[in-house]
Each structure stands twice: as structure tokens, then as C-alpha cells.
Amino acid sequence: MPREGAAAEVLWAGDLVEDVPTCAPGDPVGEGRERVSRTGHDFCVVVNEERIILGLLRGDTLAKDENARACDVMELGPKTTPPSEPVEELLEARSSQGVKSFLVATSHGVFLGAMSRDAAERALEEHRSEENDEGSG
């Protein structure tokens, strides 16, 4: 979504989303585990047909019986971040929580992608450098 004024200068979570593994609630855990191993991520987001986030497979849940259904073992209600959340505020607010990735979703729960803490910190540093370069020029 285009932004104007002061909002155009802010780096938002939605600017940094990337695709991560997803699966349907009825998919076998083994399929989710396979998608995770192919991508290098450590989680799989369980979504329905409308991409509404239902849960998360990670850690122990990814190690469950490969034939178990994702909906039977997933973590319910993972925390999400709106795409309009300023990255700097998000990183500061959750700095002590050890969060490695943020699930970005609309207010209706539609999954847009994930933002990794590492990528967000790098992008924020680059953004600050660009602002400093523009301000000193």
C-alpha cells in the first residue's frame, strides 16, 4: 500500500515479509516437516483456504508422528503482527522475548508472510544509514 508524508519514511513489518512454509490443517505433519527442511526455516504456519492463521508447527510439534494431522498437534493462537507495525517499535518492544520471527497478518488474520528478526535488524540499520546519508547531503 502506498504511503505519503511521515508514514513514507517509516519501515513497516509488511515491508519485510518473506514467504515461509505453510500447510493446511489436514496435512500430515511429515509434509510440514519436509517443507521446513527444504526452506531452512524452523516452523510451518498452519493456514486455511483463505490463508487465515490457525496455528504453528515448530519444535516438538514438527517431531510428532509424520502421519498425524497438523490440526491435531499444532500450537494454537500464535502471536501475529500487523503489516503497519513500525519495525523499530516492534524490535524494541520484543527485544527481551527472544523472538526470531514475526508472523505478519492482517487484522482479519490473513497470513501475509514472516519477518525474521535478523532481516529486520539489517533492514532497519540500512534504513537509518540511508536517512543519515540524505540528511547530511
Secondary structure, 3 states (H helix, E strand, C coil): CCCCHHHHHCCEHHHHCECCCEECCCCEHHHHHHHHHHHCCCEEEEECCCCEEEEEEEHHHHHCCCCCEHHHHCEECCCEECCCCEHHHHHHHCCCCCCCEEEEECCCCEEEEEEEHHHHHHHHHHHHHHHHHHHHC
